[in-house]
Amino acid sequence: MRTLITLALCATLTTAPLVAAPFRAKGVFANVFLQDASGCTQAVLYLTQDGTRTFVFYQLVDVCTTAPQAIFLAEGSGTASADGLVVSADRRTARVRLTVTGADPTLDTRGFVGTIDVTLTRSDLWSAERHVVTRQTFATGTSLKINGTYAEYSATARGVVFGYGLDEWGASSYLGTTRDLVLDVTR
Protein backbone atom coordinates (compact mmCIF):
# COMPACT_ATOMS: atom_id res chain seq x y z
CA MET A 1 0.00 0.00 0.00
CA ARG A 2 1.32 3.41 -0.92
CA THR A 3 0.90 6.28 1.54
CA LEU A 4 0.90 9.84 0.36
CA ILE A 5 2.24 12.16 3.04
CA THR A 6 1.46 15.87 2.45
CA LEU A 7 0.76 16.96 -1.09
CA ALA A 8 -0.87 19.95 -2.70
CA LEU A 9 -1.91 20.21 -6.32
CA CYS A 10 -0.61 23.06 -8.43
CA ALA A 11 -2.37 23.94 -11.66
CA THR A 12 0.19 26.41 -12.98
CA LEU A 13 0.71 25.93 -16.71
CA THR A 14 2.75 28.16 -18.95
CA THR A 15 4.01 28.28 -22.50
CA ALA A 16 6.54 31.03 -21.82
CA PRO A 17 10.24 30.19 -22.16
CA LEU A 18 11.47 28.60 -18.94
CA VAL A 19 14.88 30.26 -19.12
CA ALA A 20 15.44 33.44 -21.13
CA ALA A 21 18.24 31.73 -23.05
CA PRO A 22 19.61 28.19 -23.02
CA PHE A 23 21.21 27.35 -19.65
CA ARG A 24 25.02 26.98 -19.83
CA ALA A 25 26.24 24.59 -17.16
CA LYS A 26 29.76 24.52 -15.77
CA GLY A 27 30.66 22.54 -12.70
CA VAL A 28 28.69 19.74 -11.08
CA PHE A 29 25.48 17.92 -11.92
CA ALA A 30 23.32 15.12 -10.58
CA ASN A 31 21.13 12.74 -12.54
CA VAL A 32 18.86 10.75 -10.22
CA PHE A 33 16.52 7.83 -10.87
CA LEU A 34 14.37 6.72 -7.91
CA GLN A 35 11.39 4.45 -7.25
CA ASP A 36 9.20 3.43 -4.33
CA ALA A 37 9.16 -0.11 -2.87
CA SER A 38 6.35 -1.19 -5.22
CA GLY A 39 8.17 0.11 -8.30
CA CYS A 40 5.00 1.98 -9.29
CA THR A 41 6.09 5.50 -8.40
CA GLN A 42 9.27 6.63 -10.14
CA ALA A 43 11.11 9.93 -10.12
CA VAL A 44 13.72 11.40 -12.44
CA LEU A 45 15.72 14.44 -11.31
CA TYR A 46 18.36 16.31 -13.27
CA LEU A 47 20.22 19.26 -11.74
CA THR A 48 23.25 21.23 -12.84
CA GLN A 49 24.75 24.60 -11.98
CA ASP A 50 26.19 27.66 -13.72
CA GLY A 51 27.79 29.15 -10.60
CA THR A 52 24.87 31.23 -9.32
CA ARG A 53 21.82 29.14 -10.21
CA THR A 54 20.76 25.51 -10.32
CA PHE A 55 18.96 24.25 -13.42
CA VAL A 56 16.26 21.74 -12.42
CA PHE A 57 14.30 19.18 -14.41
CA TYR A 58 12.13 16.64 -12.59
CA GLN A 59 9.32 14.18 -13.19
CA LEU A 60 7.32 12.03 -10.78
CA VAL A 61 5.35 9.28 -12.54
CA ASP A 62 2.93 6.51 -11.59
CA VAL A 63 3.92 3.76 -14.03
CA CYS A 64 1.41 1.18 -12.75
CA THR A 65 -1.59 3.21 -13.91
CA THR A 66 -2.01 2.67 -17.63
CA ALA A 67 -4.84 4.82 -18.90
CA PRO A 68 -3.54 4.57 -21.73
CA GLN A 69 -0.04 5.37 -20.42
CA ALA A 70 1.77 6.19 -17.20
CA ILE A 71 0.33 9.07 -15.15
CA PHE A 72 2.55 12.12 -14.62
CA LEU A 73 2.11 13.21 -10.99
CA ALA A 74 4.55 16.12 -11.17
CA GLU A 75 6.86 17.73 -13.69
CA GLY A 76 8.97 20.84 -13.52
CA SER A 77 11.88 22.63 -15.10
CA GLY A 78 13.66 25.94 -14.82
CA THR A 79 16.09 27.53 -12.41
CA ALA A 80 16.38 27.67 -8.63
CA SER A 81 18.98 29.11 -6.28
CA ALA A 82 22.46 27.57 -6.35
CA ASP A 83 21.87 25.86 -2.97
CA GLY A 84 19.30 23.53 -4.61
CA LEU A 85 22.23 21.21 -5.33
CA VAL A 86 25.00 21.09 -2.74
CA VAL A 87 28.02 18.91 -3.53
CA SER A 88 30.80 18.04 -1.08
CA ALA A 89 34.29 19.44 -1.70
CA ASP A 90 35.57 15.99 -2.74
CA ARG A 91 32.51 15.59 -5.07
CA ARG A 92 31.63 12.21 -3.55
CA THR A 93 28.26 13.21 -2.05
CA ALA A 94 25.51 15.61 -3.01
CA ARG A 95 22.22 16.75 -1.56
CA VAL A 96 19.27 17.97 -3.60
CA ARG A 97 16.96 20.22 -1.54
CA LEU A 98 14.18 22.07 -3.31
CA THR A 99 10.87 23.47 -2.18
CA VAL A 100 8.50 23.65 -5.12
CA THR A 101 5.59 26.04 -4.50
CA GLY A 102 4.23 26.51 -7.99
CA ALA A 103 4.59 30.29 -7.54
CA ASP A 104 8.27 30.68 -8.51
CA PRO A 105 8.43 32.49 -11.89
CA THR A 106 11.74 30.79 -12.85
CA LEU A 107 10.49 27.22 -12.19
CA ASP A 108 7.66 25.96 -14.41
CA THR A 109 5.67 23.27 -12.59
CA ARG A 110 2.78 20.91 -13.21
CA GLY A 111 1.17 18.59 -10.70
CA PHE A 112 2.25 18.10 -7.09
CA VAL A 113 4.17 20.76 -5.19
CA GLY A 114 6.17 20.33 -2.00
CA THR A 115 9.68 19.24 -1.10
CA ILE A 116 12.37 17.31 -2.94
CA ASP A 117 15.11 16.12 -0.55
CA VAL A 118 17.49 13.50 -1.98
CA THR A 119 21.03 12.45 -1.05
CA LEU A 120 23.47 10.91 -3.53
CA THR A 121 26.70 9.08 -2.69
CA ARG A 122 29.23 8.10 -5.34
CA SER A 123 29.58 4.33 -5.58
CA ASP A 124 32.20 4.25 -8.35
CA LEU A 125 30.75 1.09 -9.90
CA TRP A 126 31.30 2.79 -13.25
CA SER A 127 32.39 6.10 -14.74
CA ALA A 128 32.35 7.65 -18.19
CA GLU A 129 33.24 10.79 -20.09
CA ARG A 130 30.89 11.74 -22.88
CA HIS A 131 30.11 14.34 -25.48
CA VAL A 132 26.40 14.38 -26.12
CA VAL A 133 23.95 15.99 -28.49
CA THR A 134 20.46 14.80 -27.62
CA ARG A 135 16.83 15.82 -27.61
CA GLN A 136 14.16 14.16 -25.52
CA THR A 137 10.44 14.85 -25.90
CA PHE A 138 8.12 13.67 -23.14
CA ALA A 139 4.41 12.76 -23.24
CA THR A 140 3.61 16.06 -21.50
CA GLY A 141 5.02 18.00 -24.48
CA THR A 142 8.20 19.13 -22.74
CA SER A 143 11.35 18.98 -24.87
CA LEU A 144 14.86 18.82 -23.33
CA LYS A 145 17.89 19.39 -25.57
CA ILE A 146 21.40 18.78 -24.21
CA ASN A 147 24.69 19.51 -25.99
CA GLY A 148 28.14 19.37 -24.40
CA THR A 149 30.80 17.37 -22.59
CA TYR A 150 30.61 15.81 -19.15
CA ALA A 151 32.13 13.15 -16.91
CA GLU A 152 29.85 10.98 -14.77
CA TYR A 153 30.28 8.60 -11.83
CA SER A 154 27.76 6.06 -10.56
CA ALA A 155 26.00 6.92 -7.31
CA THR A 156 23.40 5.55 -4.92
CA ALA A 157 20.43 7.77 -4.13
CA ARG A 158 17.55 7.92 -1.66
CA GLY A 159 15.19 10.51 -0.34
CA VAL A 160 11.73 12.04 -0.47
CA VAL A 161 10.08 13.53 -3.55
CA PHE A 162 6.74 15.25 -2.84
CA GLY A 163 6.00 12.94 0.08
CA TYR A 164 7.07 9.70 -1.61
CA GLY A 165 9.95 7.90 0.12
CA LEU A 166 12.09 6.65 -2.75
CA ASP A 167 15.25 4.60 -3.16
CA GLU A 168 17.61 4.11 -6.06
CA TRP A 169 16.28 2.56 -9.21
CA GLY A 170 18.90 0.05 -10.23
CA ALA A 171 22.40 1.52 -10.35
CA SER A 172 21.42 4.31 -12.68
CA SER A 173 21.94 7.50 -10.65
CA TYR A 174 25.14 9.47 -11.07
CA LEU A 175 27.10 12.57 -10.12
CA GLY A 176 29.30 14.36 -12.57
CA THR A 177 31.12 17.41 -13.80
CA THR A 178 30.39 19.43 -16.91
CA ARG A 179 32.33 21.47 -19.44
CA ASP A 180 30.34 23.78 -21.68
CA LEU A 181 27.07 21.85 -21.37
CA VAL A 182 24.07 23.69 -22.86
CA LEU A 183 20.49 22.80 -21.86
CA ASP A 184 17.40 24.10 -23.62
CA VAL A 185 13.91 23.28 -22.34
CA THR A 186 10.74 24.12 -24.24
CA ARG A 187 7.12 23.31 -23.74
N, C-alpha and C positions, 0 to 999 in steps of 0.2 A: 504494500500500500504506500502510495506517495503522499507526503504531507507538505502542503504549501504553507510556509511560515507567514510572513507579512508581505503582501503584494498590493500594488495599486495599478490601475490601468491608465495608460496615457494614450490619448488619441491624437497626438500632435503629428501631422503629416505635412511635408513640405516638398516642393520641387525646386527650391532655390539651391544654388551650389552650396555644398557642405563646407568647403574651404575655398576662399577667394581664388586661389591658384593651387595647382598640384602641390602636395606636401612633400618637402625634400628632407628625407631622414638622414641623419648622421649620428652614429653612436650605437645605442643598444636597442634591441627589440625583443619581444616575447610573442610566441605563437603558441596558443594553448588549446588543447582539445580535451574536454571533460565530459563525463556522463554520470548519471545517478546509478544506484545499485541495480535497478531494473534494466538499465540500458535504454530506457525509453526517452529520458530527457537528456539532451546533449547540448553542450555549449562550445562555441568556437570564439576565441578572443585573439585579436591581433593588436599589438601596441608597439609603437616606435616613437622616437623623440627627435626633435630638431635642435635641442638645447634649451628652449624656453617653453615648449609645448609638447604634449603627448598626443599623437594621432591614435585614435581608437576605432576599431571595427569589432562589433560583437554580434552574435546570434545565439538565441536560446530556442531550441526546437524540440517538439514532442514528435519523435519518429515512430511511435507505436500507433498513433492516430492516422489513419489513411483515408482521408475524405476529400479528394482522391489522392492526396499526397500528405507528407508530414505537415504539421501545424507549427507555424512560426509563433512563438510566445513573445519574443522580444528581438528587436534588431536595432542597431544604432551605429552611427559613424560620424566622425568629425574630430574636433580637437578638445582637449581638456588641459588642465594645468600640468606642468612637468612632473609634479609629485604623484600623478596617476600611475606611474611606473617607476618604482624605486629599485635600483640594482646595487648589490654590494660592490665594494671597491674591487674585489677579486673577480667579479662577474660570475660567481658561482650560484648565487641566489637572487631572486627578484620577488617583489611583492606588487601585485596589482590591486589598487584601492581606488575605486570610483563610486561616487554617489550620483546616480542618474535620476534627475527630477522631471525631465521632460520640458523644463522651462529654460534650459541653457541654449542660447542662440547659436553656439558653435558646435553643438552636439545634436544631430538629427536623430530622433528616437521614434520607435513604433513599439507598441505592446507594453509589457511590464516595465515599471520603474522601481528603483530601490538601490541596493548596494551590490557591488561586485568586489569581492575580497578573496584573492587567490594568491597562493605562494608557490613559486617554482624553485626547484633545486636541480642543478646540473647533475646528470647521472653519467655522462661521458660514455654511454653505450655506443654512440656513433657521433661523427661530426662531418661537416661538409662545407665547402666553399662553392658558391654558385653565382652565376650571372643569369638573371632571369628577365624575360619579357613575357608577361602573361596578362590575360584579361579573364575575369570570372564574372558571370552574370547569374544572379540568384533568382529564385522563383518570385521574390518580392519585387523584382525589377531593378534592384541595386546592382551597379556594375563597379567592380574594383579592378583597376589596372595597376600593375606593378612593373617597374623597370629599374634595374640596378644590380649592384654586387653586394653580397653579404656572406658571412660565415655563420654557421649554426651548430649548436651542440645540444644533444638530447637532454631532456629534463623531465623530472617527475612533477606533477602538479596536483593540487587539491585546494578546495575552498568552497565558497558560497557565491552563487550567482542568482540574484533576485530571490533569495530564500531557499533555493535548491542546494543541498549539500552534495557536492560533486567531487569525484576523484578522477585520476588520469584515465584516459581512453587509450588503451594500448600503450605503446611507448612513443607516442607521436607528438608530444609537446617539446618545445625547444626554446632556448635562449640564443641570442646571437648578437653580432655587431654588423653595422651597415657602412657602406661607402657609396655615397651618391645614389641612394635609393629614392625613386620618385613614386608617390602614390597618388592616384587620381580616382575619386569616388563620385559617381553620378547616380541619380535616381530618375 
